[in-house]
Amino acid sequence: MTETKKSWQDISAAMLKHREQTIAAIEPAIPDPPKELPLNVTGIPKQLLPAEVISITETPTEKLLQKLASGTLSSTDVTKAFLQRAGLASKLTNCVTEMLPERALTRAKYVDDYLATHGKPIGPLHGLPISVKEHVSMKGLDINAGFVSWVGRIAPDDALILKLLRNAGAVFYVRTTEPQALMHLETDNNIYGVTVNPYNTALTSGGSSGGEGALMGMHGSCLGIGTDIGGSIRSPAANNGLFGLRPTSYRLPVGGWSATMLGSEHIVPVIGPLSTSLDGVKVFMKTLIDQQPWLYEPSLITMPWKDTSTASLLRKGSDGKRKLRVGILADDGVVKPHPPILRGMNTLISKLRSHPDIELVDFPPYKHEEAWRIISSLYFADGAAEEREAIDASGEPWLPLTKFIITDNPNVKNLTVSELWGLTQDREGYKAAYTQHWNTVNTGLPGPEAKAELRVEAMAERDKMVDVILTPTGPGCAPPHGCARYWGYTSQWNLLDYPSLVFPTGLKAGAEDKAEEGYAPRNEQDKYNFELYKPETYVDAPISLQLVGRRYEDEKLIEALEMISEVAGLPYKNQ
Amino acid sequence: MTETKKSWQDISAAMLKHREQTIAAIEPAIPDPPKELPLNVTGIPKQLLPAEVISITETPTEKLLQKLASGTLSSTDVTKAFLQRAGLASKLTNCVTEMLPERALTRAKYVDDYLATHGKPIGPLHGLPISVKEHVSMKGLDINAGFVSWVGRIAPDDALILKLLRNAGAVFYVRTTEPQALMHLETDNNIYGVTVNPYNTALTSGGSSGGEGALMGMHGSCLGIGTDIGGSIRSPAANNGLFGLRPTSYRLPVGGWSATMLGSEHIVPVIGPLSTSLDGVKVFMKTLIDQQPWLYEPSLITMPWKDTSTASLLRKGSDGKRKLRVGILADDGVVKPHPPILRGMNTLISKLRSHPDIELVDFPPYKHEEAWRIISSLYFADGAAEEREAIDASGEPWLPLTKFIITDNPNVKNLTVSELWGLTQDREGYKAAYTQHWNTVNTGLPGPEAKAELRVEAMAERDKMVDVILTPTGPGCAPPHGCARYWGYTSQWNLLDYPSLVFPTGLKAGAEDKAEEGYAPRNEQDKYNFELYKPETYVDAPISLQLVGRRYEDEKLIEALEMISEVAGLPYKNQ
């Protein structure tokens, strides 16, 4: 008796069929989009879905939470609305691995009954539908992490983060796509294919949490869970005009996710929120950390969430007002950002420059190319043996961006322990130098290039130091599919383990963003990026930026963005 | 022309001569001890040194700091007194690698002048002499870390911790011994020989910070710096009747120490204080953390020191008083402690049991033998290649306890990255299980053995949880030289990264601690330990115990010991 092994194509077909069935199970049925679609599909839901669905799904996250907590909206109605819109988003952008209408509505009913019976909400996320990247375990469901050979791995339990979010009242209703090996800044795998950007379907939604990005760009979710080791929360947040936070490591629980390289801690992957609103990011962080996740996951830091509503973490100006010192790092010195990004930077800077509560400081990059050497050497310390095995086991093809980061990456080697320790020392040495760089940018102390001994006067100059860095999220807006080949603007902060928060400027790329003429590229990466840019390629792509804080200053980072948004009048609209 | 390589014996002789010269440079000259000495040499200083020296060196650390800050005592006088007593301690216990009279007195004069000029102290450690384990870099001095072949390595700069302590006013005056490879719970190397226990010179001072231990047991220092990856602060603290804290990792800066395996982070070594008083431990921690060391060493956690003088971290009883829940772990289930240790535990427990502000809870061990398998597999992940090279380079002999922990240790292997990740997962799995164990010991929640899913109700039961664990510091008091072969009572907390604080009960081992008769040992280690015990071997050995807290609760741990000391009337005296 011969057992025939299923081909990878058969496995993919079965998963696509399953997804179709879960979408078909949503009531009322999700309308099919027209065959002929514009590149920008974000307007389609308004044409096809009821006004009530549009209204609910476009309510800001914090307002939705208020209405759910008070019973003004039922969780059942809100969940139904997001199921509708997410189902349609899936048809338009291919961002979903499966819908969970039955689970979600059963849960929503429980939540509604709880409020009716107890007269109070379950917790701060009472009744809110939350979307979840596929590799975060949901009990009884597939956790393939984007590998065909892993299809059929069934999660034995919910990931810790889901338990804590559920404790707070959340409803899980949809699971979202991710790329092969979870290591592209795009989203493409051999099970579900390519996830596209709703603002311009010829562009990528970003990755690896690109399913979350496209879904939320379509307002098919207002709060979701992504993961990030090189930009995987921030790239999709940026590409789809969302807020996305890569928290400092060991603040949120990662227990129960499905991935290669479990046990590797050389570069620490993190989990974090994407949201259509900054308040969504904040409530996500606070809700999880208020539950003392270190009681369950011992690698987490025993560090309560600092409540900025009661105590500002920012420095005060001489008039007693908050005065924020913002470092400006517009260009990392390796790859020059495209014109739309620089327009976004300049627009915001021009608003901040004149404000009395803000001080802008030039923040030069410090050896960002060295950061990439270190981090790309530490990503796959076993020479990517686990990824190779997981891909080759099914015979699925290696996708171009998987080749880019693994086989074409000269830094990927099966390291000896001794080599690993050497690179770890390089990492810590670089981090120490960057810390000194931050300490000294505005303080007159000797910087990391000074060969002098380590000086310990920094504390006294603390008040002169930059609070946060304003910087691009990438070398351009969402690039065309297959072209996200420069990670430096996000991976830089993974190496340093600085919290980094992406936000939309509200601006969109367009014809006004003329290509620079006569530019002489600095290197091959810069040349690739420069040649990628044509204004017509990027039409409607959201222009997003990134705010970066010091390690463990996640709360202050959020507070700083609140202040910047207020004083600079974000978001903007194209003229 | 042939260059003759110096033999390891010649190198050792030169270092011993150098030490002798630095002791001879102290004024007035250190008296030579009598040729015939009792086993307990702690009484010798009173016979040989002036009353003023005895008085200063036996002043509690916190009182000394007050007198120095107010100018009641000059730093010069205090430094001279400690130079005297440390020089004598060296002659009696072989605990010093070199004395630093010139540096120290120059610094003391600076400190005294500062107070005279400015009318205020430099900082919280104003003028206090602090002793330093040899491998903590001092600019311009040898940093051999106990390897003969490393003799002649000169520190290019001071370790960060020394800079911060100096900022606070400290004076460095003596450097102390450590064992070969820094990996014995004793102190013996081929440069300086064996450091002995001042209470009973046939016993070990412990290690690896055993120079600190013996020096402080002789009152040749009141506050010093040790390092710990398996018990190296706590074993010498316990063996010499001292306070010693292994802090949670990444709270104090380790930058600038000399050691093998730099870049290894599988088991994180820490630096911390030993002191003759609990207040010494506390002021050390607070002084360093108040200087925001994370501004200089980026691996450190941005976690301010919580000041327990203004806010108690302990739970309050119903009467508004502090009520402390103490877990009792008297026996780790692997090696049964000797009778003196159990007497120490029982004496303290009997005082605590009747107190209304204390609740005692049985805290069973959870798989401590598995903890040893994991930690001893992760200590030398390169198969101890660096230690082998450092030892063999000079031809110095492998000492028995180096063989014990490296060549005779079946868990030492040159790991592949993949094996390393597997062991790291084992480590995190064990830590998660132990956390659940702690969560559930007194709360009625399912423990780690329950096959149920991870439950997240623990937070609600937080008030029922044990605050701190009271446990032995080892399977006996200081053992005879060469016999410290069970690390479990200390290494357990390194693996879990729980802060652990050793304290003296004030009791001493003696004839009253009869050997148990007819005991059937559980295993080879237990048999070894059982057979080691004879009451006459351990005469006068201090009986110390250990208090263990949850990760990052260093401040609460110290506060708990303050409370226990007060309500239980520590220290005791033998009847």
Chai-1 contact restraints between the chains, C-beta under 6 A:
chainA,res_idxA,chainB,res_idxB,connection_type,confidence,min_distance_angstrom,max_distance_angstrom,comment,restraint_id
A,D157,B,E453,contact,1.0,0.0,6.0,A-B,restraint_1
A,K163,B,V456,contact,1.0,0.0,6.0,A-B,restraint_2
A,L164,B,V456,contact,1.0,0.0,6.0,A-B,restraint_3
A,N167,B,V456,contact,1.0,0.0,6.0,A-B,restraint_4
A,L262,B,Q425,contact,1.0,0.0,6.0,A-B,restraint_5
A,G263,B,W421,contact,1.0,0.0,6.0,A-B,restraint_6
A,G263,B,T424,contact,1.0,0.0,6.0,A-B,restraint_7
A,G263,B,Q425,contact,1.0,0.0,6.0,A-B,restraint_8
A,S264,B,W421,contact,1.0,0.0,6.0,A-B,restraint_9
A,Q291,B,M459,contact,1.0,0.0,6.0,A-B,restraint_10
A,Q292,B,M459,contact,1.0,0.0,6.0,A-B,restraint_11
A,L295,B,N439,contact,1.0,0.0,6.0,A-B,restraint_12
A,L295,B,A458,contact,1.0,0.0,6.0,A-B,restraint_13
A,P298,B,K431,contact,1.0,0.0,6.0,A-B,restraint_14
A,P298,B,A432,contact,1.0,0.0,6.0,A-B,restraint_15
A,P298,B,T435,contact,1.0,0.0,6.0,A-B,restraint_16
A,T302,B,Y552,contact,1.0,0.0,6.0,A-B,restraint_17
A,A381,B,V417,contact,1.0,0.0,6.0,A-B,restraint_18
A,D382,B,V417,contact,1.0,0.0,6.0,A-B,restraint_19
A,D382,B,S418,contact,1.0,0.0,6.0,A-B,restraint_20
A,L415,B,V417,contact,1.0,0.0,6.0,A-B,restraint_21
A,V417,B,A381,contact,1.0,0.0,6.0,A-B,restraint_22
A,V417,B,D382,contact,1.0,0.0,6.0,A-B,restraint_23
A,V417,B,L415,contact,1.0,0.0,6.0,A-B,restraint_24
A,S418,B,D382,contact,1.0,0.0,6.0,A-B,restraint_25
A,W421,B,G263,contact,1.0,0.0,6.0,A-B,restraint_26
A,W421,B,S264,contact,1.0,0.0,6.0,A-B,restraint_27
A,T424,B,G263,contact,1.0,0.0,6.0,A-B,restraint_28
A,Q425,B,L262,contact,1.0,0.0,6.0,A-B,restraint_29
A,Q425,B,G263,contact,1.0,0.0,6.0,A-B,restraint_30
A,K431,B,P298,contact,1.0,0.0,6.0,A-B,restraint_31
A,A432,B,P298,contact,1.0,0.0,6.0,A-B,restraint_32
A,T435,B,P298,contact,1.0,0.0,6.0,A-B,restraint_33
A,N439,B,L295,contact,1.0,0.0,6.0,A-B,restraint_34
A,E453,B,D157,contact,1.0,0.0,6.0,A-B,restraint_35
A,V456,B,K163,contact,1.0,0.0,6.0,A-B,restraint_36
A,V456,B,N167,contact,1.0,0.0,6.0,A-B,restraint_37
A,A458,B,L295,contact,1.0,0.0,6.0,A-B,restraint_38
A,M459,B,Q291,contact,1.0,0.0,6.0,A-B,restraint_39
A,M459,B,Q292,contact,1.0,0.0,6.0,A-B,restraint_40
A,Y552,B,T302,contact,1.0,0.0,6.0,A-B,restraint_41
